[in-house]
Amino acid sequence: MFLLFGVRSKDHLAGTRLMNCEVCGWQAPQQILKRTTKFTLFFIPLFPMKPSSYYMVCGHCQGFRRADPQLLSAV
């Protein structure tokens, strides 16, 4: 008998804001992504492994960085 288990992370778009990028310095839309990591059994996600984390992606340079917690209160 085989038991297939593992973890899977998925990103969901939580919002978009127009602001200056910390990486390239351009004013561009910044996508706010919510990343969840879940335990899977036979490729079925069952329960979260850790709390969700938020990241920002620049629309100009595609810079990827952890989101500032102060920005998340407005989302």
N, CA, C and O atoms as CSV, one atom per row, in Angstrom:
chain,resi,resn,atom,element,x,y,z
A,1,MET,N,N,0.842,-1.173,0.000
A,1,MET,CA,C,0.000,0.000,0.000
A,1,MET,C,C,0.900,1.254,0.000
A,1,MET,O,O,1.876,1.336,0.746
A,2,PHE,N,N,0.548,2.207,-0.843
A,2,PHE,CA,C,1.284,3.464,-0.937
A,2,PHE,C,C,0.509,4.563,-0.237
A,2,PHE,O,O,-0.718,4.628,-0.321
A,3,LEU,N,N,1.226,5.411,0.445
A,3,LEU,CA,C,0.627,6.560,1.109
A,3,LEU,C,C,1.306,7.806,0.542
A,3,LEU,O,O,2.480,8.052,0.817
A,4,LEU,N,N,0.583,8.581,-0.237
A,4,LEU,CA,C,1.126,9.790,-0.859
A,4,LEU,C,C,0.726,10.998,-0.036
A,4,LEU,O,O,-0.462,11.283,0.115
A,5,PHE,N,N,1.719,11.717,0.504
A,5,PHE,CA,C,1.449,12.920,1.276
A,5,PHE,C,C,2.528,13.950,0.980
A,5,PHE,O,O,3.585,13.627,0.439
A,6,GLY,N,N,2.246,15.188,1.342
A,6,GLY,CA,C,3.198,16.269,1.124
A,6,GLY,C,C,2.597,17.605,1.505
A,6,GLY,O,O,1.600,17.661,2.225
A,7,VAL,N,N,3.205,18.689,1.021
A,7,VAL,CA,C,2.701,20.037,1.261
A,7,VAL,C,C,2.606,20.764,-0.074
A,7,VAL,O,O,3.357,20.484,-1.008
A,8,ARG,N,N,1.677,21.691,-0.143
A,8,ARG,CA,C,1.487,22.479,-1.360
A,8,ARG,C,C,1.229,23.930,-0.961
A,8,ARG,O,O,0.441,24.206,-0.057
A,9,SER,N,N,1.900,24.845,-1.643
A,9,SER,CA,C,1.685,26.277,-1.438
A,9,SER,C,C,0.937,26.853,-2.627
A,9,SER,O,O,1.230,26.521,-3.776
A,10,LYS,N,N,-0.023,27.711,-2.347
A,10,LYS,CA,C,-0.785,28.379,-3.401
A,10,LYS,C,C,-0.819,29.867,-3.113
A,10,LYS,O,O,-0.907,30.291,-1.960
A,11,ASP,N,N,-0.746,30.660,-4.186
A,11,ASP,CA,C,-0.831,32.109,-4.092
A,11,ASP,C,C,-2.195,32.574,-4.593
A,11,ASP,O,O,-2.680,32.110,-5.625
A,12,HIS,N,N,-2.803,33.493,-3.855
A,12,HIS,CA,C,-4.077,34.084,-4.247
A,12,HIS,C,C,-3.923,35.605,-4.234
A,12,HIS,O,O,-3.311,36.161,-3.322
A,13,LEU,N,N,-4.472,36.268,-5.232
A,13,LEU,CA,C,-4.400,37.724,-5.318
A,13,LEU,C,C,-5.314,38.329,-4.261
A,13,LEU,O,O,-6.524,38.105,-4.277
A,14,ALA,N,N,-4.729,39.098,-3.338
A,14,ALA,CA,C,-5.495,39.722,-2.256
A,14,ALA,C,C,-5.844,41.163,-2.586
A,14,ALA,O,O,-6.767,41.717,-1.990
A,15,GLY,N,N,-5.131,41.787,-3.520
A,15,GLY,CA,C,-5.405,43.169,-3.886
A,15,GLY,C,C,-4.274,43.763,-4.698
A,15,GLY,O,O,-3.237,43.135,-4.910
A,16,THR,N,N,-4.497,44.997,-5.151
A,16,THR,CA,C,-3.498,45.722,-5.932
A,16,THR,C,C,-3.471,47.162,-5.445
A,16,THR,O,O,-4.519,47.757,-5.195
A,17,ARG,N,N,-2.276,47.723,-5.311
A,17,ARG,CA,C,-2.107,49.118,-4.905
A,17,ARG,C,C,-1.093,49.787,-5.817
A,17,ARG,O,O,-0.130,49.158,-6.257
A,18,LEU,N,N,-1.312,51.066,-6.097
A,18,LEU,CA,C,-0.363,51.858,-6.875
A,18,LEU,C,C,0.567,52.554,-5.892
A,18,LEU,O,O,0.133,53.406,-5.117
A,19,MET,N,N,1.855,52.190,-5.924
A,19,MET,CA,C,2.833,52.774,-5.008
A,19,MET,C,C,4.235,52.589,-5.551
A,19,MET,O,O,4.432,51.893,-6.547
A,20,ASN,N,N,5.208,53.206,-4.904
A,20,ASN,CA,C,6.603,53.089,-5.326
A,20,ASN,C,C,7.161,51.736,-4.911
A,20,ASN,O,O,6.937,51.272,-3.793
A,21,CYS,N,N,7.889,51.114,-5.825
A,21,CYS,CA,C,8.522,49.814,-5.575
A,21,CYS,C,C,9.797,50.035,-4.759
A,21,CYS,O,O,10.556,50.969,-5.022
A,22,GLU,N,N,10.026,49.172,-3.773
A,22,GLU,CA,C,11.243,49.257,-2.961
A,22,GLU,C,C,12.459,48.708,-3.707
A,22,GLU,O,O,13.594,48.995,-3.324
A,23,VAL,N,N,12.240,47.926,-4.763
A,23,VAL,CA,C,13.336,47.302,-5.503
A,23,VAL,C,C,13.830,48.219,-6.618
A,23,VAL,O,O,15.021,48.526,-6.685
A,24,CYS,N,N,12.911,48.666,-7.509
A,24,CYS,CA,C,13.328,49.446,-8.674
A,24,CYS,C,C,13.070,50.952,-8.518
A,24,CYS,O,O,13.646,51.748,-9.259
A,25,GLY,N,N,12.224,51.351,-7.577
A,25,GLY,CA,C,11.960,52.771,-7.345
A,25,GLY,C,C,10.883,53.369,-8.228
A,25,GLY,O,O,10.558,54.544,-8.053
A,26,TRP,N,N,10.311,52.632,-9.164
A,26,TRP,CA,C,9.262,53.134,-10.050
A,26,TRP,C,C,7.919,53.102,-9.335
A,26,TRP,O,O,7.678,52.272,-8.459
A,27,GLN,N,N,7.041,54.037,-9.738
A,27,GLN,CA,C,5.670,53.979,-9.243
A,27,GLN,C,C,4.892,53.074,-10.187
A,27,GLN,O,O,4.676,53.413,-11.351
A,28,ALA,N,N,4.478,51.933,-9.681
A,28,ALA,CA,C,3.817,50.913,-10.497
A,28,ALA,C,C,2.811,50.166,-9.624
A,28,ALA,O,O,2.906,50.204,-8.397
A,29,PRO,N,N,1.852,49.491,-10.250
A,29,PRO,CA,C,0.916,48.692,-9.454
A,29,PRO,C,C,1.638,47.544,-8.749
A,29,PRO,O,O,2.418,46.816,-9.362
A,30,GLN,N,N,1.365,47.397,-7.460
A,30,GLN,CA,C,1.958,46.339,-6.647
A,30,GLN,C,C,0.858,45.331,-6.309
A,30,GLN,O,O,-0.131,45.680,-5.665
A,31,GLN,N,N,1.033,44.096,-6.740
A,31,GLN,CA,C,0.067,43.049,-6.425
A,31,GLN,C,C,0.370,42.487,-5.045
A,31,GLN,O,O,1.523,42.188,-4.734
A,32,ILE,N,N,-0.656,42.343,-4.218
A,32,ILE,CA,C,-0.507,41.757,-2.899
A,32,ILE,C,C,-1.014,40.318,-2.984
A,32,ILE,O,O,-2.185,40.076,-3.277
A,33,LEU,N,N,-0.112,39.365,-2.723
A,33,LEU,CA,C,-0.431,37.946,-2.814
A,33,LEU,C,C,-0.520,37.333,-1.427
A,33,LEU,O,O,0.296,37.632,-0.555
A,34,LYS,N,N,-1.510,36.477,-1.226
A,34,LYS,CA,C,-1.653,35.721,0.015
A,34,LYS,C,C,-1.211,34.282,-0.266
A,34,LYS,O,O,-1.794,33.609,-1.116
A,35,ARG,N,N,-0.189,33.814,0.442
A,35,ARG,CA,C,0.339,32.464,0.225
A,35,ARG,C,C,-0.095,31.561,1.381
A,35,ARG,O,O,0.166,31.850,2.549
A,36,THR,N,N,-0.763,30.463,1.026
A,36,THR,CA,C,-1.173,29.473,2.013
A,36,THR,C,C,-0.456,28.157,1.714
A,36,THR,O,O,-0.295,27.778,0.554
A,37,THR,N,N,-0.030,27.467,2.770
A,37,THR,CA,C,0.638,26.182,2.650
A,37,THR,C,C,-0.198,25.143,3.381
A,37,THR,O,O,-0.473,25.281,4.572
A,38,LYS,N,N,-0.606,24.089,2.650
A,38,LYS,CA,C,-1.477,23.071,3.227
A,38,LYS,C,C,-0.855,21.683,3.116
A,38,LYS,O,O,-0.100,21.394,2.187
A,39,PHE,N,N,-1.186,20.838,4.078
A,39,PHE,CA,C,-0.808,19.427,4.048
A,39,PHE,C,C,-1.731,18.711,3.074
A,39,PHE,O,O,-2.942,18.928,3.085
A,40,THR,N,N,-1.152,17.849,2.223
A,40,THR,CA,C,-1.964,17.115,1.248
A,40,THR,C,C,-1.826,15.611,1.474
A,40,THR,O,O,-0.764,15.113,1.850
A,41,LEU,N,N,-2.921,14.911,1.236
A,41,LEU,CA,C,-2.940,13.463,1.292
A,41,LEU,C,C,-3.601,12.973,0.014
A,41,LEU,O,O,-4.763,13.288,-0.243
A,42,PHE,N,N,-2.873,12.208,-0.787
A,42,PHE,CA,C,-3.333,11.782,-2.112
A,42,PHE,C,C,-3.740,12.981,-2.961
A,42,PHE,O,O,-4.760,12.944,-3.649
A,43,PHE,N,N,-2.938,14.049,-2.910
A,43,PHE,CA,C,-3.099,15.278,-3.692
A,43,PHE,C,C,-4.342,16.081,-3.303
A,43,PHE,O,O,-4.755,16.964,-4.055
A,44,ILE,N,N,-4.943,15.794,-2.151
A,44,ILE,CA,C,-6.100,16.547,-1.660
A,44,ILE,C,C,-5.636,17.415,-0.497
A,44,ILE,O,O,-5.175,16.881,0.512
A,45,PRO,N,N,-5.746,18.758,-0.609
A,45,PRO,CA,C,-5.336,19.626,0.506
A,45,PRO,C,C,-6.281,19.440,1.697
A,45,PRO,O,O,-7.501,19.521,1.553
A,46,LEU,N,N,-5.696,19.190,2.877
A,46,LEU,CA,C,-6.511,18.894,4.052
A,46,LEU,C,C,-6.569,20.031,5.070
A,46,LEU,O,O,-7.657,20.477,5.434
A,47,PHE,N,N,-5.407,20.508,5.535
A,47,PHE,CA,C,-5.408,21.562,6.553
A,47,PHE,C,C,-4.152,22.403,6.400
A,47,PHE,O,O,-3.138,21.933,5.885
A,48,PRO,N,N,-4.227,23.675,6.858
A,48,PRO,CA,C,-3.054,24.558,6.732
A,48,PRO,C,C,-1.917,24.115,7.658
A,48,PRO,O,O,-2.146,23.691,8.791
A,49,MET,N,N,-0.694,24.224,7.148
A,49,MET,CA,C,0.490,23.845,7.920
A,49,MET,C,C,1.018,24.991,8.776
A,49,MET,O,O,1.582,24.764,9.847
A,50,LYS,N,N,0.834,26.224,8.301
A,50,LYS,CA,C,1.313,27.396,9.026
A,50,LYS,C,C,0.422,28.580,8.663
A,50,LYS,O,O,-0.344,28.499,7.703
A,51,PRO,N,N,0.509,29.671,9.410
A,51,PRO,CA,C,-0.317,30.844,9.075
A,51,PRO,C,C,0.012,31.392,7.691
A,51,PRO,O,O,1.133,31.249,7.201
A,52,SER,N,N,-0.972,32.013,7.077
A,52,SER,CA,C,-0.788,32.603,5.750
A,52,SER,C,C,0.221,33.737,5.819
A,52,SER,O,O,0.329,34.429,6.831
A,53,SER,N,N,0.962,33.918,4.724
A,53,SER,CA,C,1.914,35.017,4.626
A,53,SER,C,C,1.564,35.847,3.395
A,53,SER,O,O,0.976,35.341,2.439
A,54,TYR,N,N,1.931,37.124,3.429
A,54,TYR,CA,C,1.600,38.053,2.353
A,54,TYR,C,C,2.878,38.554,1.691
A,54,TYR,O,O,3.881,38.810,2.357
A,55,TYR,N,N,2.821,38.688,0.361
A,55,TYR,CA,C,3.957,39.147,-0.428
A,55,TYR,C,C,3.483,40.194,-1.425
A,55,TYR,O,O,2.298,40.264,-1.749
A,56,MET,N,N,4.420,41.010,-1.910
A,56,MET,CA,C,4.121,42.022,-2.920
A,56,MET,C,C,4.970,41.750,-4.158
A,56,MET,O,O,6.143,41.387,-4.060
A,57,VAL,N,N,4.347,41.934,-5.336
A,57,VAL,CA,C,5.032,41.755,-6.616
A,57,VAL,C,C,4.886,43.047,-7.407
A,57,VAL,O,O,3.774,43.531,-7.618
A,58,CYS,N,N,6.009,43.603,-7.842
A,58,CYS,CA,C,6.003,44.846,-8.615
A,58,CYS,C,C,5.536,44.569,-10.045
A,58,CYS,O,O,5.932,43.572,-10.648
A,59,GLY,N,N,4.699,45.448,-10.581
A,59,GLY,CA,C,4.228,45.310,-11.945
A,59,GLY,C,C,5.268,45.713,-12.977
A,59,GLY,O,O,5.126,45.375,-14.152
A,60,HIS,N,N,6.307,46.425,-12.570
A,60,HIS,CA,C,7.339,46.893,-13.497
A,60,HIS,C,C,8.530,45.935,-13.557
A,60,HIS,O,O,8.897,45.469,-14.636
A,61,CYS,N,N,9.133,45.641,-12.403
A,61,CYS,CA,C,10.357,44.826,-12.388
A,61,CYS,C,C,10.119,43.389,-11.937
A,61,CYS,O,O,11.052,42.586,-11.933
A,62,GLN,N,N,8.889,43.050,-11.559
A,62,GLN,CA,C,8.530,41.725,-11.046
A,62,GLN,C,C,9.295,41.380,-9.775
A,62,GLN,O,O,9.498,40.205,-9.469
A,63,GLY,N,N,9.724,42.407,-9.028
A,63,GLY,CA,C,10.392,42.188,-7.747
A,63,GLY,C,C,9.426,41.553,-6.757
A,63,GLY,O,O,8.271,41.969,-6.661
A,64,PHE,N,N,9.892,40.551,-6.023
A,64,PHE,CA,C,9.064,39.773,-5.101
A,64,PHE,C,C,9.610,39.989,-3.698
A,64,PHE,O,O,10.782,39.717,-3.438
A,65,ARG,N,N,8.758,40.482,-2.784
A,65,ARG,CA,C,9.214,40.748,-1.425
A,65,ARG,C,C,8.059,40.570,-0.446
A,65,ARG,O,O,6.890,40.597,-0.831
A,66,ARG,N,N,8.405,40.389,0.820
A,66,ARG,CA,C,7.402,40.226,1.864
A,66,ARG,C,C,6.676,41.561,2.068
A,66,ARG,O,O,7.303,42.620,2.071
A,67,ALA,N,N,5.360,41.501,2.238
A,67,ALA,CA,C,4.552,42.710,2.368
A,67,ALA,C,C,4.687,43.304,3.767
A,67,ALA,O,O,4.842,42.576,4.748
A,68,ASP,N,N,4.628,44.615,3.847
A,68,ASP,CA,C,4.660,45.349,5.100
A,68,ASP,C,C,3.319,45.142,5.817
A,68,ASP,O,O,2.275,45.335,5.194
A,69,PRO,N,N,3.305,44.758,7.099
A,69,PRO,CA,C,2.048,44.506,7.801
A,69,PRO,C,C,1.111,45.726,7.866
A,69,PRO,O,O,-0.103,45.561,7.980
A,70,GLN,N,N,1.660,46.938,7.794
A,70,GLN,CA,C,0.816,48.141,7.837
A,70,GLN,C,C,-0.040,48.254,6.582
A,70,GLN,O,O,-1.152,48.777,6.649
A,71,LEU,N,N,0.452,47.775,5.435
A,71,LEU,CA,C,-0.327,47.832,4.189
A,71,LEU,C,C,-1.476,46.831,4.201
A,71,LEU,O,O,-2.484,47.037,3.524
A,72,LEU,N,N,-1.335,45.767,4.952
A,72,LEU,CA,C,-2.349,44.716,4.947
A,72,LEU,C,C,-3.625,45.132,5.640
A,72,LEU,O,O,-4.680,44.555,5.374
A,73,SER,N,N,-3.564,46.109,6.515
A,73,SER,CA,C,-4.779,46.545,7.221
A,73,SER,C,C,-5.761,47.206,6.253
A,73,SER,O,O,-6.959,47.240,6.532
A,74,ALA,N,N,-5.285,47.730,5.127
A,74,ALA,CA,C,-6.158,48.385,4.150
A,74,ALA,C,C,-6.729,47.404,3.134
A,74,ALA,O,O,-7.619,47.768,2.365
A,75,VAL,N,N,-6.230,46.148,3.112
A,75,VAL,CA,C,-6.709,45.173,2.118
A,75,VAL,C,C,-7.955,44.495,2.597
A,75,VAL,O,O,-8.504,43.644,1.897
